[in-house]
C-alpha cells in the first residue's frame, strides 16, 4: 500500500501522510534541473493539502565537497580571530540562498517546514542513532561505493537523509501539541506515512531506508514505516543526452538567475537540435524528437498538452507552423522567459527573515 492509496480510502479524514523532499546546497544559483522536483512537490502538496518537510543537507555538501586550509584559520586577531580553517559556513550560507528559490516555488507556508541539518539534526538524532544501529558499514559501502579512504562523515550521512522519512523525527512539527506534551505527540507522528518526491539519483538512500524501516516504527504503522517514492525523471542538459547539466558549466543549463537575454542566447546557441541538416531533409523526414533538447524541455514546462502534441506532430513530420528547429526553440524561449521571470519576481520578496520564519519549528498539520 502507498500513502496515496491510504488517502483514497479515507477522504473524510486528515491527510495520513506527509511529503518529504530536499536539496543539497552546492551552488548559489539553482538551475531548472533543480527546480523540477520542487515544482512537482508543490503540486502534490496543493493536491493533497498535506504537510511537507524540506531538508537542506548543508552537512552533506561539506562532507563531500568541503575544504580546509590552515592559512584560513584564525590567528587571534581581526574580525573573526577564532575562526576555523574549513568552509562549513559557506554551505550554511548557500542553504539560505537556495531556500529563497525553494520558497518561491509556491508551497503552502503554514503546511511547510524547511530545515537545515546543521540546525535541526538534534531533533532527529534518536532516529539517526537507530538507523546507524540497523545498517552495517558493508551495506553502506556496497550501495554508495565508499571505501577505507572515505571520511567517516560520508559513511554516516545516509542515516541523516533517511531520518526525515519517519514522522517521529518531527515530534512537534507533525503534531498538534505543545512542547511539554512530546511523548503523546510522538505517538501520533510515528504512524504517519511518508511520500518522497525526488530525483531518481536519490533512490539508493531510500531503498536502504525501506529495508530497515520496520525497526523505527510501532507494529501498527499502516506502511510498516516504509516511505514511498515518486521519482522525478532527469531531463537533458542543453548540449544533449551525452552531456551533463552542471552548476559549474553556465552553458549546460538555464539558471534561475539568468536574464531573458541569457535564456534566449543559451537556447538558440547551445540547445542541441534533433532537426535535419537541410530544409529539404527536415520537410521530408522531420526532426528526431527524442534527441531534440528544446522539444524535450517543452515536455516538462509547456502546460498546454494539446499544444505540445501539435508541436510534436508538426516538428516530427517537418510540416505546419513548428516544422523547424528555430520555431521550436522560439517557443521554448517564450515559455522559459515567463517561467523564470515569474520565479524571480516571487523570490524578490523573500528575505532572510522570511526564510527563518519557514525554518521555525512549529506544527504544520
Protein Blocks (a to p, Z undefined) as FASTA:
>chain_A
ZZklmmmmmmmbccfbdcddddddfbfbdcfklmmmmmmmmmmmmmnopacdddddfklm
mmmmgccdfklpcehiajblmbcfbfklmmmmmmmmmmmmmmmnopafklcccddfklmm
mmmmmmmmmmmmmpcfklmmmmnopafkbcfklmmmmmmmmmmmpmklmmmlmpccdfkl
mmmmmmmmmmpccdddddfklmmmmmmmmmmmmmmccfklmnlopacdddddddddfkoj
klccdfklmklpccfkbcfklmmmmmmmmmccfbdfbfklmmmnopafklmmklmmmmmm
mmblmlmmmmmmmmmnopajklpfklmmmmmmmmmmmmmmmmmmmmmmpcfklmmmmmpc
cdfZZ
